[in-house]
Amino acid sequence: MTTPWGELALTRFPEDPRDRLRAWDASDEYLLKYLAQEGVPLSGTVVVVGDRWGALVTALAEHRPAQITDSHLTQEATRANLARHGVEPGAVRLLTTQDPPPDRVDALLVRVPKSLALLEDQLLRLAPAVHAGTVVVGAGMVKEIHTSTLRLFERILGPTRTSLAEKKARLIFCTPDPALERPASPWPYLYTLPEGIGPASGRTVVNHAGVFCADRLDIGTRFFLEHLPSGGGGRRVVDLGCGNGVVGTAVALADPAAEVLFVDESFQAVASAEATYKANGVPGHAEFRVGDGLAGVPAGSVDLVLNNPPFHSHQATTDATAWRMFSGARRALRPGGELWVIGNRHLGYHVKLRKLFGNSRLVASDPKFVVLKAVKR
């Protein structure tokens, strides 16, 4: 990546030489070029929100920025990219969306996220630290910036306009208005599950901003809840890619002796899962972990893995995450242990499961979804 601060060799995480997706895009380049050409002052507190793989904070490392991200994978990619360029540890402050933001922000650089809710939450959390002299610049690809995006900046921070497009990327310029009366944050959001979906029927769900289907139960998860494996006996169960934790909570409600591990790469998701679990007074033992799938879980230590894998990485469609999740599940499962997967019919997960496990059985299906089971032999 060519920047005004030099050439950068950047990778995503986990690093895979076969991965042809870049660790930056034209909006990162456009934002960095603008900062240099306009001589934007970066001597104060610089905060970068939504940096996808650390490209922005790696380029700006000499200004000792703070990065705020919802993604564990982003943090790991950032650490690797900073180390690759000899940046001293601590030069970039790595914060999550669950951490308190800095008390003062002099330059706020926002890589527009896919989730408008997550953008709203972060702008509301940062607004008290923004002052009249704060430089606020957003960046995104043209297809990622909508009228609703600009209205959000205006409603929370102040007057907003956009740049001309360059390489299908666009910048957002916002002039902070300290006198603006900001709305109260609606996050986290709570709702009640419908009846007829098994042990989780009528239970409370807690969603932090940015978690999939924040205001209702999505149809795929509903179908999964209706076909979860029965059984008990104190199994060790993993809700892999747990989101708001409703699947793992349903298992814990059905089997109080189960030990449930909730895992997701999103800090917002794991916070939601823990809040959902606690809101329902579930007995038994649970662990909540932000991480890269089942990395760090001992081999042969799990009886059951439940998984609804994502098939997008930001704007890119990819099966790499699902493949890593399935591979991690096979390693973590005990002999005889089971991986249950919910997915859209067209994704063909049965082919991957047969390659990895040597077997795949259809448990349930409807016109859109399939529930599959693979057993570790």
HELIX and SHEET records of a PDB file:
HELIX    1   1 ALA A   26  GLN A   37  1                                  12    
HELIX    2   2 ALA A   55  ALA A   59  1                                   5    
HELIX    3   3 ALA A   61  HIS A   63  5                                   3    
HELIX    4   4 HIS A   72  ARG A   84  1                                  13    
HELIX    5   5 LEU A  116  LEU A  126  1                                  11    
HELIX    6   6 ALA A  127  ALA A  129  5                                   3    
HELIX    7   7 VAL A  142  GLU A  144  5                                   3    
HELIX    8   8 THR A  147  ILE A  156  1                                  10    
HELIX    9   9 GLY A  198  ALA A  200  5                                   3    
HELIX   10  10 ILE A  219  LEU A  225  1                                   7    
HELIX   11  11 VAL A  246  ALA A  254  1                                   9    
HELIX   12  12 PHE A  267  ALA A  279  1                                  13    
HELIX   13  13 ALA A  320  ALA A  332  1                                  13    
HELIX   14  14 ARG A  345  LEU A  347  5                                   3    
HELIX   15  15 TYR A  349  PHE A  357  1                                   9    
SHEET    1   A 2 THR A   2  THR A   3  0                                        
SHEET    2   A 2 GLY A   6  GLU A   7 -1                                        
SHEET    1   B 7 ARG A  93  THR A  96  0                                        
SHEET    2   B 7 ALA A  66  THR A  69  1                                        
SHEET    3   B 7 VAL A  46  VAL A  49  1                                        
SHEET    4   B 7 VAL A 105  ARG A 111  1                                        
SHEET    5   B 7 VAL A 130  MET A 141  1                                        
SHEET    6   B 7 ALA A 169  CYS A 174 -1                                        
SHEET    7   B 7 THR A 160  THR A 162 -1                                        
SHEET    1   C 2 TYR A 189  THR A 192  0                                        
SHEET    2   C 2 THR A 204  ASN A 207 -1                                        
SHEET    1   D 7 HIS A 285  VAL A 290  0                                        
SHEET    2   D 7 GLU A 259  ASP A 264  1                                        
SHEET    3   D 7 ARG A 236  LEU A 240  1                                        
SHEET    4   D 7 VAL A 302  ASN A 307  1                                        
SHEET    5   D 7 LEU A 333  ASN A 344  1                                        
SHEET    6   D 7 PHE A 369  VAL A 375 -1                                        
SHEET    7   D 7 ARG A 361  SER A 365 -1                                        
SHEET    1   E 2 HIS A 312  SER A 313  0                                        
SHEET    2   E 2 ALA A 316  THR A 317 -1                                        
END                                                                             
